[in-house]
Each structure stands twice: as C-alpha cells, then as structure tokens.
Amino acid sequence: MRIALSALLLSLTAATSIASAANYTLWVNGRGGGGVAGDYNNFGAWGPSSTAAGVNKKAVNWDGRSSIASQNSKVRDALDCFCTGANWCYVATHSAGDLMMGYTMANYGGSSRMKKNASPAAGGVCGNSDGTAQTGWNIKWVRAASGAGGGSELSDVGSWTTSEPLVQDLKTTTARALYNHNTTRGVWFYMYAGAKGTLYSGILPGQDDEAIAYHSSGGVSGSSGGAYCNYADWFCNDLTMGSGVNEGGQAKWSYHSVVFRDNAEAYNHYGAGNWQGIVGVVRTAMVNSAL
C-alpha cells in the first residue's frame, strides 16, 4: 500500500511539474524604446498588444538610448523570469535589441542563474522558484529583425544624436568589439535583413533598410562593416542565405544564419508602432514558429 501511495505521489508531482512548464516569446526592443521597463505586457515599442506575436508574448523593455551595459540588467531580469527552470523562451529582437541580446549571451549566458517563478513583481523581477540554480537560460533560438549587432554607419557619421550613449555603442567598430559575437552559447541567431533603403541612406554600404546595412543585419563577421547586397546586384558581394560564407569569402559569426533577405526591397527598418516593416516579417515568423 505504501509503495503504491508513494508511486502515486511521485506521479502527481511529475504531472504538476510538467503542467507548470511553459514557453514564452520575448520581444527585445531597439533604439528609441517606447515601452515601460519592467512591464512585460507593455508593447508600446512594437504595436497593439492584442496582435498575435508568439506564445505567451512578453515585452522586454529597456530605454533604447542608454548604453548596452547599463541597461542589460533589464534583459537578464526577463530571461531569469521566463527562461529558467522548466520554462523555455523564443526571443525576437529589433535593431539594437540584437546588440543587446548578443551582449547578454556572450557575457552572461554561461553564468549561474537562480530558477525563477515567472511571476514578476513591480520592476520586472521574479521570485525564486525552488531555490536551485542553473547555468544560463533555456532559449530555443533568437530571430533578429534588422539586427544591429554589427553597428550602423549612421552612428559613425553622427546622423543620430551623439549625446545618446547607445549611439556610441552603435558605431560599427565599437559594436563589433563590444563582445565576442561568436559566443552565443549554442543558441542560433536567425537574421532578417530588410532592404527598402532611401537616397539619404547612401552612407550605408551595400543594401540597407534606411538604418542598418546588410553587413550587420546579415550577421557578417569582421572588425568593420562591408558592402553586401542581394544576389541580383552586380556591384557588391552577395549576402548569402544560411550560415555559410558570403560572396567574397567573409564568414558570418558562429551560430548566425540569414533566413530572410529582402530581395524585393520591400521592407524598411521601422515598425511604425504597428508591427510594420521588417518587424512585421519577424512577427509572422514568431506566430508560425514560437509555439
């Protein structure tokens, strides 16, 4: 009788543990912010919160203008809350959110993290779940809309206000030296590169979406940016699909793969407060894949 009772209790405990496990979709904003830090249900940086954007979607809000290092705790708090213990996360980023997420994984993805209860208090910090720790976070993958992990020439030439600390981080040589972009802890960064540029974005080399050039949004490695284009452009090297080397021989960073290249030049950089531009392409991908 005791054996049967023990087996029943173990079975109920396992069932409870399984039932409490959940997947979450985290959205990490870029420059400009727009949401309320610590409020994971505030999608002011993206668009209407009623719009589908992946299972159990959460907005990982940071101010979008301070330095990556000074705001990084906001991202770590969210990852601790929703991506530890039995819970797993899908992550979407936009622009400087890619720089933020890459910095997080390289510098903290191998650190000890307390398992949290996914019930944030005011300020976005969650309580401990069972008092145990784990290494890093449970992240299935990252999808980057116009990723700025390689910086932007708009920062280099001062097209954005130079009083913003983030603009200093977004200089191409600074962004590429900010952390080891090859260190993702085995998590894949799937890159979505927009190409609906304008005449004034001519300072951006190769194809661009008005703010970020293909060398960055395509995860191209190196200490500085280069000119990369769609396959039909004869005047610069192709940004290749997948994780292989680009035309001309320059590799992508490890665990970076181009899954969308804007061959039709249809998508610009900006979500326009309504999940538009290249953000809309990633949102559709999250709806279909973050389950």
Backbone as CSV, one residue per row, in Angstrom:
resi,resn,N_x,N_y,N_z,CA_x,CA_y,CA_z,C_x,C_y,C_z
1,MET,0.826,-1.204,0.000,0.000,0.000,0.000,0.863,1.257,0.000
2,ARG,1.935,1.216,0.881,2.840,2.368,0.944,3.547,2.596,-0.392
3,ILE,3.958,1.500,-1.033,4.650,1.611,-2.323,3.727,2.230,-3.357
4,ALA,2.479,1.765,-3.372,1.505,2.293,-4.326,1.245,3.771,-4.074
5,LEU,1.151,4.153,-2.769,0.907,5.545,-2.422,2.080,6.425,-2.824
6,SER,3.296,5.928,-2.599,4.497,6.679,-2.980,4.562,6.887,-4.480
7,ALA,4.235,5.811,-5.197,4.247,5.911,-6.665,3.232,6.933,-7.147
8,LEU,2.051,6.961,-6.479,1.015,7.914,-6.858,1.473,9.352,-6.602
9,LEU,2.118,9.572,-5.435,2.599,10.905,-5.102,3.660,11.369,-6.081
10,LEU,4.584,10.455,-6.450,5.614,10.798,-7.427,4.989,11.152,-8.767
11,SER,3.970,10.385,-9.145,3.297,10.634,-10.413,2.608,11.997,-10.408
12,LEU,1.959,12.336,-9.291,1.281,13.619,-9.185,2.274,14.770,-9.202
13,THR,3.433,14.566,-8.523,4.469,15.596,-8.512,5.008,15.843,-9.906
14,ALA,5.259,14.767,-10.648,5.757,14.888,-12.021,4.741,15.582,-12.908
15,ALA,3.452,15.216,-12.735,2.405,15.823,-13.543,2.291,17.310,-13.264
16,THR,2.420,17.680,-11.968,2.359,19.096,-11.601,3.513,19.857,-12.205
17,SER,4.713,19.234,-12.185,5.904,19.876,-12.740,5.756,20.104,-14.229
18,ILE,5.213,19.074,-14.928,5.022,19.186,-16.365,3.986,20.255,-16.680
19,ALA,2.909,20.269,-15.859,1.837,21.234,-16.112,2.309,22.663,-15.930
20,SER,3.301,22.876,-15.041,3.751,24.229,-14.757,4.745,24.744,-15.799
21,ALA,5.259,23.851,-16.615,6.217,24.272,-17.642,5.497,25.056,-18.730
22,ALA,6.155,26.088,-19.235,5.533,26.922,-20.274,6.597,27.467,-21.210
23,ASN,6.187,27.784,-22.422,7.023,28.501,-23.386,6.598,29.953,-23.432
24,TYR,7.582,30.849,-23.602,7.318,32.278,-23.683,8.017,32.849,-24.913
25,THR,7.439,33.920,-25.451,8.046,34.647,-26.559,8.439,36.028,-26.056
26,LEU,9.735,36.322,-26.050,10.231,37.593,-25.548,10.603,38.508,-26.711
27,TRP,10.181,39.769,-26.624,10.473,40.776,-27.644,11.385,41.840,-27.042
28,VAL,12.610,41.943,-27.578,13.611,42.881,-27.070,13.714,44.064,-28.024
29,ASN,13.314,45.247,-27.568,13.259,46.422,-28.444,14.643,46.965,-28.785
30,GLY,14.667,47.872,-29.762,15.898,48.519,-30.178,15.947,49.967,-29.753
31,ARG,16.649,50.771,-30.532,16.841,52.185,-30.212,15.484,52.915,-30.185
32,GLY,15.349,53.807,-29.226,14.127,54.579,-29.103,13.191,54.094,-28.026
33,GLY,13.293,52.823,-27.657,12.424,52.305,-26.607,10.961,52.426,-26.973
34,GLY,10.162,52.865,-26.009,8.733,53.032,-26.257,7.857,52.292,-25.277
35,GLY,8.423,51.274,-24.626,7.671,50.534,-23.627,8.073,50.956,-22.223
36,VAL,7.422,50.378,-21.224,7.718,50.673,-19.827,8.612,49.571,-19.269
37,ALA,9.814,49.926,-18.834,10.754,48.941,-18.308,10.141,48.203,-17.121
38,GLY,10.241,46.885,-17.153,9.712,46.064,-16.077,8.268,45.640,-16.271
39,ASP,7.567,46.249,-17.219,6.185,45.870,-17.529,6.203,44.992,-18.770
40,TYR,6.127,43.712,-18.561,6.277,42.757,-19.663,5.041,42.655,-20.551
41,ASN,3.986,43.348,-20.183,2.779,43.358,-21.008,2.614,44.656,-21.780
42,ASN,3.591,45.549,-21.679,3.534,46.834,-22.373,4.295,46.741,-23.686
43,PHE,3.556,46.755,-24.800,4.149,46.608,-26.129,4.222,47.945,-26.866
44,GLY,4.415,49.022,-26.111,4.488,50.342,-26.717,5.593,50.496,-27.741
45,ALA,6.633,49.681,-27.653,7.731,49.752,-28.618,7.398,49.039,-29.922
46,TRP,6.296,48.313,-29.962,6.015,47.436,-31.097,4.723,47.748,-31.827
47,GLY,3.625,47.777,-31.087,2.317,47.957,-31.691,1.245,47.482,-30.739
48,PRO,0.023,47.315,-31.220,-1.065,46.867,-30.350,-0.712,45.563,-29.637
49,SER,-0.956,45.526,-28.327,-0.641,44.320,-27.555,-1.579,43.175,-27.895
50,SER,-2.697,43.486,-28.541,-3.652,42.442,-28.938,-3.184,41.649,-30.157
51,THR,-2.169,42.140,-30.850,-1.676,41.474,-32.058,-0.927,40.200,-31.692
52,ALA,-1.203,39.113,-32.383,-0.502,37.855,-32.136,0.982,38.017,-32.439
53,ALA,1.834,37.507,-31.547,3.283,37.646,-31.745,4.045,36.511,-31.088
54,GLY,3.459,35.322,-31.064,4.116,34.171,-30.457,3.468,33.800,-29.137
55,VAL,3.702,32.573,-28.707,3.078,32.051,-27.495,3.493,32.865,-26.270
56,ASN,2.527,33.185,-25.419,2.800,33.883,-24.146,3.782,35.040,-24.340
57,LYS,3.461,35.960,-25.223,4.408,37.025,-25.578,4.641,37.988,-24.414
58,LYS,5.890,38.425,-24.294,6.302,39.368,-23.264,7.212,40.414,-23.896
59,ALA,7.031,41.659,-23.484,7.873,42.751,-23.984,9.007,43.009,-23.003
60,VAL,10.237,42.838,-23.470,11.409,43.066,-22.630,11.860,44.509,-22.871
61,ASN,11.339,45.412,-22.097,11.541,46.836,-22.351,12.788,47.388,-21.672
62,TRP,13.580,48.111,-22.459,14.683,48.915,-21.920,14.599,50.271,-22.603
63,ASP,15.366,51.258,-22.132,15.067,52.628,-22.551,15.453,52.971,-23.991
64,GLY,16.284,52.162,-24.638,16.594,52.392,-26.055,17.471,53.584,-26.326
65,ARG,18.171,54.104,-25.313,19.075,55.229,-25.539,20.322,55.197,-24.644
66,SER,20.229,54.532,-23.486,21.405,54.390,-22.627,22.323,53.307,-23.198
67,SER,23.492,53.147,-22.611,24.442,52.164,-23.120,23.911,50.746,-22.935
68,ILE,24.407,49.847,-23.760,24.015,48.439,-23.664,24.327,47.897,-22.280
69,ALA,25.511,48.182,-21.769,25.928,47.648,-20.470,25.028,48.139,-19.336
70,SER,24.658,49.425,-19.371,23.887,49.988,-18.263,22.443,49.499,-18.240
71,GLN,21.913,49.075,-19.384,20.524,48.614,-19.463,20.395,47.089,-19.497
72,ASN,21.517,46.396,-19.497,21.470,44.956,-19.721,20.761,44.187,-18.609
73,SER,20.755,44.710,-17.404,20.087,44.015,-16.304,18.601,43.826,-16.571
74,LYS,17.997,44.743,-17.339,16.569,44.619,-17.670,16.314,43.347,-18.474
75,VAL,17.239,43.046,-19.379,17.105,41.847,-20.204,17.378,40.600,-19.377
76,ARG,18.385,40.655,-18.531,18.685,39.499,-17.684,17.534,39.195,-16.736
77,ASP,16.885,40.231,-16.215,15.726,40.002,-15.345,14.637,39.237,-16.083
78,ALA,14.376,39.627,-17.331,13.329,38.961,-18.116,13.702,37.520,-18.424
79,LEU,14.946,37.302,-18.807,15.386,35.942,-19.110,15.330,35.068,-17.863
80,ASP,15.705,35.629,-16.715,15.610,34.873,-15.464,14.159,34.510,-15.173
81,CYS,13.261,35.473,-15.361,11.841,35.254,-15.063,11.235,34.117,-15.885
82,PHE,11.446,34.167,-17.189,10.674,33.322,-18.097,11.451,32.186,-18.759
83,CYS,12.761,32.172,-18.599,13.585,31.204,-19.348,14.459,30.350,-18.442
84,THR,13.978,30.064,-17.236,14.710,29.197,-16.315,13.782,28.109,-15.792
85,GLY,14.369,27.146,-15.117,13.580,26.042,-14.579,12.999,25.190,-15.676
86,ALA,11.698,24.963,-15.619,11.031,24.150,-16.645,10.577,24.975,-17.843
87,ASN,10.746,26.285,-17.784,10.264,27.165,-18.846,11.318,27.412,-19.919
88,TRP,10.842,27.587,-21.148,11.719,27.864,-22.290,11.237,29.114,-23.018
89,CYS,12.175,29.766,-23.717,11.863,31.011,-24.409,12.251,30.986,-25.872
90,TYR,11.440,31.660,-26.668,11.780,32.114,-28.005,12.039,33.616,-27.871
91,VAL,13.028,34.139,-28.588,13.367,35.551,-28.457,13.345,36.224,-29.817
92,ALA,12.684,37.376,-29.887,12.706,38.227,-31.074,13.359,39.551,-30.697
93,THR,14.188,40.085,-31.577,14.838,41.366,-31.323,14.650,42.290,-32.524
94,HIS,14.835,43.573,-32.280,14.825,44.542,-33.369,16.008,45.475,-33.211
95,SER,16.773,45.657,-34.288,17.832,46.655,-34.344,18.821,46.503,-33.191
96,ALA,18.937,47.512,-32.322,19.886,47.442,-31.212,19.517,46.363,-30.204
97,GLY,18.305,45.838,-30.281,17.941,44.702,-29.438,18.798,43.489,-29.741
98,ASP,19.255,43.378,-30.993,20.168,42.301,-31.377,21.521,42.485,-30.684
99,LEU,22.025,43.713,-30.683,23.262,44.018,-29.975,23.107,43.703,-28.489
100,MET,21.975,44.067,-27.922,21.700,43.805,-26.514,21.656,42.306,-26.214
101,MET,20.977,41.545,-27.067,20.846,40.109,-26.816,22.174,39.389,-27.018
102,GLY,22.930,39.782,-28.046,24.239,39.177,-28.265,25.173,39.439,-27.099
103,TYR,25.160,40.668,-26.591,25.964,41.050,-25.432,25.582,40.204,-24.216
104,THR,24.286,39.991,-24.029,23.794,39.207,-22.897,24.292,37.772,-22.963
105,MET,24.165,37.150,-24.129,24.558,35.747,-24.253,26.064,35.569,-24.103
106,ALA,26.828,36.451,-24.719,28.286,36.321,-24.663,28.825,36.524,-23.258
107,ASN,28.279,37.496,-22.541,28.841,37.867,-21.242,28.176,37.194,-20.053
108,TYR,26.918,36.782,-20.201,26.198,36.219,-19.060,25.555,34.869,-19.339
109,GLY,25.605,34.412,-20.583,24.938,33.160,-20.936,25.542,31.929,-20.304
110,GLY,26.743,32.042,-19.752,27.367,30.920,-19.053,27.388,31.103,-17.553
111,SER,26.662,32.092,-17.049,26.664,32.380,-15.615,25.606,31.563,-14.878
112,SER,25.722,31.502,-13.582,24.756,30.792,-12.748,23.527,31.673,-12.555
113,ARG,22.345,31.122,-12.826,21.092,31.870,-12.711,20.141,31.125,-11.766
114,MET,19.550,31.828,-10.824,18.538,31.220,-9.967,17.278,30.960,-10.785
115,LYS,16.682,29.808,-10.562,15.431,29.487,-11.248,14.310,30.338,-10.661
116,LYS,13.523,30.963,-11.539,12.503,31.912,-11.122,11.093,31.369,-11.377
117,ASN,10.105,32.083,-10.807,8.726,31.584,-10.810,7.834,32.187,-11.892
118,ALA,8.387,32.990,-12.796,7.632,33.593,-13.906,6.473,34.453,-13.429
119,SER,6.571,34.978,-12.196,5.551,35.873,-11.649,6.224,37.170,-11.225
120,PRO,6.418,38.099,-12.162,7.185,39.311,-11.859,6.464,40.259,-10.900
121,ALA,7.249,40.838,-10.013,6.759,41.911,-9.164,6.946,43.226,-9.905
122,ALA,6.543,44.329,-9.290,6.762,45.640,-9.888,8.248,45.831,-10.134
123,GLY,8.601,46.289,-11.312,10.008,46.430,-11.668,10.527,45.285,-12.508
124,GLY,9.725,44.196,-12.624,10.084,43.121,-13.541,10.962,42.025,-12.986
125,VAL,11.131,41.961,-11.669,11.955,40.916,-11.066,11.047,39.823,-10.509
126,CYS,11.390,38.566,-10.797,10.605,37.431,-10.337,11.241,36.805,-9.098
127,GLY,10.435,36.103,-8.324,10.937,35.398,-7.154,11.539,34.061,-7.519
128,ASN,12.339,33.509,-6.609,12.922,32.188,-6.816,11.834,31.118,-6.775
129,SER,12.021,30.075,-7.585,11.010,29.019,-7.639,11.283,27.922,-6.615
130,ASP,12.443,27.285,-6.703,12.722,26.166,-5.794,14.062,26.298,-5.071
131,GLY,14.716,27.437,-5.212,15.969,27.646,-4.506,17.193,27.055,-5.183
132,THR,17.003,26.492,-6.383,18.145,25.927,-7.097,18.543,26.837,-8.252
133,ALA,19.728,26.585,-8.779,20.268,27.412,-9.865,20.530,26.562,-11.097
134,GLN,20.765,27.237,-12.210,21.144,26.579,-13.451,22.154,27.463,-14.170
135,THR,22.791,26.893,-15.179,23.746,27.671,-15.976,23.041,28.282,-17.170
136,GLY,23.076,29.608,-17.270,22.469,30.291,-18.407,20.960,30.158,-18.435
137,TRP,20.401,30.302,-19.645,18.952,30.317,-19.806,18.501,29.267,-20.817
138,ASN,17.220,28.930,-20.749,16.614,27.987,-21.686,16.058,28.774,-22.874
139,ILE,16.853,28.900,-23.917,16.449,29.677,-25.094,16.495,28.777,-26.318
140,LYS,15.385,28.690,-27.022,15.324,27.831,-28.200,16.053,28.460,-29.379
141,TRP,15.836,29.762,-29.634,16.528,30.495,-30.683,16.190,31.971,-30.577
142,VAL,16.909,32.776,-31.364,16.670,34.216,-31.447,16.403,34.562,-32.909
143,ARG,15.404,35.410,-33.160,15.144,35.916,-34.508,15.321,37.429,-34.483
144,ALA,16.230,37.929,-35.309,16.626,39.335,-35.260,16.114,40.096,-36.471
145,ALA,15.227,41.060,-36.225,14.740,41.949,-37.280,15.718,43.102,-37.431
146,SER,16.390,43.162,-38.587,17.367,44.215,-38.856,18.350,44.352,-37.703
147,GLY,19.031,43.254,-37.414,19.944,43.217,-36.280,21.092,44.210,-36.392
148,ALA,21.342,44.939,-35.298,22.416,45.933,-35.264,23.627,45.443,-34.493
149,GLY,23.818,44.122,-34.455,24.985,43.587,-33.771,26.291,44.042,-34.389
150,GLY,26.269,44.430,-35.658,27.461,44.934,-36.337,27.522,46.442,-36.410
151,GLY,26.585,47.128,-35.744,26.584,48.590,-35.720,26.001,49.211,-36.975
152,SER,26.000,50.545,-37.003,25.464,51.287,-38.143,26.340,52.483,-38.475
153,GLU,26.548,52.702,-39.760,27.305,53.864,-40.221,26.607,55.176,-39.893
154,LEU,25.299,55.130,-39.609,24.608,56.342,-39.188,25.151,56.843,-37.856
155,SER,25.607,55.936,-37.016,26.287,56.330,-35.778,27.685,56.846,-36.079
156,ASP,28.354,56.210,-37.023,29.724,56.608,-37.361,29.794,58.069,-37.787
157,VAL,28.823,58.506,-38.581,28.881,59.857,-39.147,28.060,60.879,-38.361
158,GLY,27.438,60.439,-37.263,26.693,61.376,-36.436,25.321,61.724,-36.943
159,SER,24.723,60.868,-37.775,23.368,61.135,-38.254,22.346,61.051,-37.121
160,TRP,22.667,60.276,-36.083,21.838,60.218,-34.895,22.483,61.089,-33.822
161,THR,21.701,61.572,-32.890,22.228,62.456,-31.857,23.365,61.800,-31.081
162,THR,24.503,62.450,-31.071,25.685,61.862,-30.438,25.657,61.970,-28.922
163,SER,24.618,62.616,-28.364,24.518,62.693,-26.909,23.975,61.406,-26.295
164,GLU,23.458,60.527,-27.137,22.954,59.248,-26.643,24.099,58.271,-26.449
165,PRO,24.237,57.690,-25.266,25.264,56.657,-25.073,25.089,55.475,-26.025
166,LEU,23.843,55.120,-26.339,23.614,53.991,-27.247,24.201,54.257,-28.621
167,VAL,24.136,55.499,-29.090,24.689,55.834,-30.397,26.192,55.562,-30.426
168,GLN,26.866,55.786,-29.313,28.295,55.481,-29.248,28.517,53.976,-29.367
169,ASP,27.673,53.186,-28.711,27.774,51.723,-28.804,27.493,51.225,-30.210
170,LEU,26.674,51.966,-30.962,26.255,51.530,-32.292,27.243,51.904,-33.400
171,LYS,28.322,52.583,-33.076,29.359,52.790,-34.079,29.869,51.422,-34.519
172,THR,30.144,51.269,-35.802,30.427,49.937,-36.328,31.610,49.256,-35.638
173,THR,32.706,49.969,-35.457,33.864,49.325,-34.829,33.609,49.063,-33.347
174,THR,32.849,49.939,-32.698,32.545,49.756,-31.271,31.623,48.565,-31.072
175,ALA,30.532,48.491,-31.856,29.576,47.396,-31.724,30.241,46.044,-31.957
176,ARG,31.153,45.990,-32.925,31.791,44.729,-33.263,32.843,44.317,-32.238
177,ALA,33.294,45.270,-31.417,34.273,44.963,-30.375,33.641,44.884,-28.987
178,LEU,32.335,45.096,-28.898,31.665,45.191,-27.607,31.616,43.858,-26.866
179,TYR,31.596,42.760,-27.611,31.570,41.409,-27.032,31.985,40.437,-28.128
180,ASN,32.170,39.181,-27.762,32.530,38.155,-28.738,31.257,37.662,-29.428
181,HIS,31.043,38.126,-30.644,29.813,37.789,-31.365,29.710,36.303,-31.709
182,ASN,30.814,35.594,-31.655,30.781,34.162,-31.932,30.309,33.344,-30.735
183,THR,30.219,33.972,-29.568,29.828,33.266,-28.352,28.339,33.453,-28.112
184,THR,27.553,32.484,-28.548,26.097,32.542,-28.375,25.600,31.428,-27.461
185,ARG,26.515,30.666,-26.884,26.167,29.526,-26.015,25.365,28.480,-26.781
186,GLY,25.644,28.375,-28.083,24.971,27.376,-28.907,23.573,27.757,-29.352
187,VAL,23.147,28.983,-29.053,21.822,29.454,-29.464,21.943,30.101,-30.843
188,TRP,21.078,29.694,-31.766,21.103,30.241,-33.118,20.437,31.611,-33.167
189,PHE,21.082,32.529,-33.873,20.512,33.836,-34.181,20.096,33.810,-35.656
190,TYR,18.802,33.851,-35.908,18.275,33.835,-37.267,18.034,35.273,-37.711
191,MET,18.697,35.664,-38.801,18.765,37.063,-39.203,17.779,37.391,-40.321
192,TYR,17.107,38.537,-40.173,16.134,39.031,-41.149,16.622,40.394,-41.635
193,ALA,17.035,40.481,-42.893,17.675,41.681,-43.429,16.737,42.426,-44.366
194,GLY,16.340,43.632,-43.987,15.497,44.473,-44.828,16.321,45.283,-45.817
195,ALA,15.708,45.688,-46.941,16.473,46.374,-47.997,15.744,47.547,-48.629
196,LYS,14.691,48.065,-47.987,13.972,49.195,-48.563,14.628,50.494,-48.095
197,GLY,15.825,50.766,-48.629,16.557,51.965,-48.266,16.054,53.181,-49.012
198,THR,16.650,54.340,-48.705,16.300,55.585,-49.384,17.578,56.273,-49.841
199,LEU,17.431,57.352,-50.577,18.608,58.062,-51.083,19.502,58.562,-49.961
200,TYR,18.892,59.054,-48.864,19.724,59.597,-47.801,20.493,58.523,-47.050
201,SER,20.104,57.255,-47.252,20.839,56.187,-46.583,22.012,55.703,-47.426
202,GLY,22.437,56.518,-48.389,23.563,56.160,-49.237,24.869,56.004,-48.494
203,ILE,24.949,56.547,-47.286,26.172,56.356,-46.496,26.276,54.943,-45.939
204,LEU,25.181,54.191,-46.026,25.200,52.800,-45.582,25.672,51.928,-46.744
205,PRO,26.720,51.125,-46.548,27.270,50.347,-47.662,26.363,49.201,-48.085
206,GLY,26.314,48.928,-49.385,25.517,47.818,-49.887,24.039,48.041,-49.693
207,GLN,23.306,46.947,-49.493,21.868,47.020,-49.289,21.572,47.434,-47.846
208,ASP,20.479,48.181,-47.642,20.123,48.604,-46.286,18.626,48.856,-46.199
209,ASP,18.142,49.078,-44.969,16.714,49.315,-44.745,16.441,50.722,-44.229
210,GLU,17.340,51.650,-44.495,17.336,53.052,-44.069,18.158,53.286,-42.808
211,ALA,18.428,52.232,-42.023,19.161,52.428,-40.774,20.294,51.425,-40.585
212,ILE,20.112,50.212,-41.081,21.076,49.138,-40.860,21.423,48.496,-42.206
213,ALA,22.708,48.346,-42.462,23.175,47.713,-43.701,23.231,46.196,-43.551
214,TYR,23.266,45.520,-44.683,23.286,44.054,-44.705,24.452,43.459,-43.919
215,HIS,25.588,44.151,-43.840,26.715,43.548,-43.117,26.350,43.297,-41.661
216,SER,25.458,44.128,-41.111,25.023,43.960,-39.730,23.788,43.086,-39.636
217,SER,22.753,43.408,-40.404,21.512,42.629,-40.335,21.701,41.204,-40.831
218,GLY,22.796,40.957,-41.563,23.097,39.605,-42.024,24.107,38.874,-41.166
219,GLY,24.558,39.489,-40.074,25.476,38.808,-39.164,26.853,38.548,-39.745
220,VAL,27.326,39.442,-40.631,28.631,39.246,-41.272,29.734,39.584,-40.267
221,SER,30.712,38.702,-40.146,31.777,38.864,-39.161,32.792,39.913,-39.613
222,GLY,33.739,40.217,-38.728,34.798,41.166,-39.040,34.800,42.333,-38.080
223,SER,35.861,43.118,-38.129,36.006,44.238,-37.202,35.350,45.515,-37.702
224,SER,34.926,45.525,-38.958,34.219,46.687,-39.506,33.247,46.211,-40.581
225,GLY,32.327,47.099,-40.997,31.308,46.709,-41.962,31.831,46.671,-43.388
226,GLY,31.104,45.989,-44.255,31.424,45.927,-45.671,30.151,46.051,-46.482
227,ALA,30.280,46.070,-47.795,29.132,46.214,-48.687,28.632,44.842,-49.128
228,TYR,27.383,44.537,-48.779,26.764,43.271,-49.173,25.372,43.558,-49.720
229,CYS,24.988,42.768,-50.735,23.761,43.078,-51.476,22.954,41.822,-51.758
230,ASN,21.820,42.023,-52.435,21.026,40.912,-52.933,21.743,40.262,-54.113
231,TYR,21.353,39.051,-54.441,22.066,38.271,-55.446,22.046,38.916,-56.830
232,ALA,21.052,39.759,-57.133,20.939,40.346,-58.471,21.796,41.593,-58.649
233,ASP,22.423,42.068,-57.586,23.232,43.283,-57.660,24.655,42.919,-58.077
234,TRP,25.107,43.450,-59.201,26.429,43.112,-59.729,27.546,43.951,-59.112
235,PHE,27.199,44.932,-58.293,28.198,45.904,-57.867,28.726,45.680,-56.449
236,CYS,28.223,44.669,-55.771,28.815,44.315,-54.477,28.559,42.844,-54.197
237,ASN,29.254,42.310,-53.233,29.166,40.889,-52.916,27.790,40.530,-52.346
238,ASP,27.350,39.296,-52.639,26.057,38.819,-52.147,26.124,38.519,-50.650
239,LEU,25.069,38.911,-49.944,24.819,38.360,-48.612,24.154,37.015,-48.851
240,THR,24.798,35.944,-48.483,24.266,34.615,-48.775,23.261,34.185,-47.724
241,MET,22.361,33.328,-48.139,21.398,32.743,-47.222,22.099,31.684,-46.360
242,GLY,21.507,31.394,-45.223,22.068,30.379,-44.343,23.258,30.884,-43.546
243,SER,24.052,29.936,-43.045,25.163,30.268,-42.156,26.526,30.227,-42.844
244,GLY,26.542,29.924,-44.146,27.806,29.812,-44.871,28.440,31.155,-45.175
245,VAL,29.646,31.092,-45.738,30.380,32.325,-46.052,29.645,33.118,-47.128
246,ASN,29.869,34.412,-47.125,29.270,35.295,-48.118,30.128,35.336,-49.378
247,GLU,29.548,35.835,-50.469,30.341,36.034,-51.671,31.522,36.955,-51.319
248,GLY,32.681,36.598,-51.785,33.887,37.329,-51.433,34.664,36.677,-50.310
249,GLY,34.041,35.694,-49.620,34.768,34.893,-48.649,34.617,35.275,-47.190
250,GLN,33.906,36.365,-46.885,33.764,36.757,-45.486,32.705,35.900,-44.792
251,ALA,33.065,35.332,-43.649,32.159,34.448,-42.916,31.131,35.241,-42.122
252,LYS,30.061,34.555,-41.742,29.144,35.092,-40.742,29.650,34.678,-39.363
253,TRP,29.188,35.362,-38.336,29.535,34.944,-36.994,28.964,33.553,-36.726
254,SER,29.589,32.832,-35.823,29.122,31.493,-35.461,27.677,31.555,-34.958
255,TYR,26.912,30.537,-35.333,25.511,30.425,-34.927,24.662,31.626,-35.382
256,HIS,25.034,32.211,-36.500,24.231,33.246,-37.150,23.857,32.752,-38.547
257,SER,22.592,32.838,-38.884,22.119,32.332,-40.168,21.095,33.294,-40.763
258,VAL,21.277,33.658,-42.029,20.314,34.526,-42.717,19.146,33.671,-43.198
259,VAL,17.966,33.943,-42.667,16.782,33.190,-43.081,15.830,34.048,-43.916
260,PHE,16.052,35.375,-43.899,15.251,36.254,-44.763,16.148,37.360,-45.297
261,ARG,16.230,37.437,-46.626,16.944,38.503,-47.320,15.931,39.189,-48.225
262,ASP,15.816,40.493,-48.097,14.747,41.249,-48.751,15.057,41.484,-50.230
263,ASN,14.938,40.430,-51.023,15.260,40.523,-52.446,14.351,41.502,-53.193
264,ALA,13.137,41.679,-52.709,12.179,42.580,-53.372,12.328,44.028,-52.893
265,GLU,13.230,44.270,-51.930,13.442,45.610,-51.370,12.116,46.219,-50.914
266,ALA,11.374,45.432,-50.134,10.013,45.805,-49.738,9.880,46.241,-48.287
267,TYR,10.902,46.000,-47.460,10.744,46.226,-46.027,11.798,47.190,-45.488
268,ASN,11.312,48.245,-44.837,12.244,49.177,-44.221,12.478,48.806,-42.754
269,HIS,13.161,49.668,-42.039,13.623,49.370,-40.684,12.544,49.511,-39.626
270,TYR,11.502,50.284,-39.905,10.656,50.818,-38.845,9.333,50.075,-38.677
271,GLY,9.018,49.761,-37.416,7.756,49.105,-37.104,6.589,50.065,-37.082
272,ALA,6.865,51.371,-37.000,5.849,52.435,-37.073,4.732,52.259,-36.049
273,GLY,5.051,51.672,-34.918,4.049,51.497,-33.865,2.935,50.548,-34.222
274,ASN,3.148,49.738,-35.256,2.070,48.845,-35.705,2.619,47.564,-36.321
275,TRP,3.767,47.085,-35.796,4.340,45.817,-36.237,4.626,45.813,-37.743
276,GLN,5.079,46.931,-38.297,5.296,47.033,-39.730,6.770,46.811,-40.099
277,GLY,7.106,47.035,-41.381,8.470,46.888,-41.863,9.028,45.501,-41.609
278,ILE,10.319,45.431,-41.397,10.985,44.142,-41.171,10.515,43.501,-39.869
279,VAL,10.021,44.335,-38.928,9.450,43.802,-37.687,8.256,42.900,-38.003
280,GLY,7.445,43.298,-38.980,6.285,42.506,-39.349,6.657,41.141,-39.902
281,VAL,7.779,41.069,-40.615,8.238,39.788,-41.146,8.602,38.849,-40.006
282,VAL,9.303,39.387,-39.013,9.681,38.562,-37.858,8.464,38.205,-37.018
283,ARG,7.521,39.134,-36.894,6.302,38.810,-36.133,5.581,37.607,-36.749
284,THR,5.455,37.597,-38.065,4.814,36.454,-38.735,5.571,35.166,-38.449
285,ALA,6.899,35.237,-38.471,7.718,34.060,-38.193,7.501,33.580,-36.759
286,MET,7.365,34.515,-35.828,7.159,34.132,-34.441,5.778,33.481,-34.255
287,VAL,4.773,34.021,-34.907,3.434,33.419,-34.827,3.461,31.981,-35.326
288,ASN,4.215,31.749,-36.394,4.240,30.408,-37.007,5.189,29.439,-36.311
289,SER,6.192,29.963,-35.608,7.247,29.089,-35.081,7.364,29.094,-33.565
290,ALA,6.975,30.169,-32.893,7.089,30.249,-31.432,5.794,29.708,-30.828
291,LEU,5.763,28.416,-30.623,4.543,27.722,-30.219,4.665,27.098,-28.836
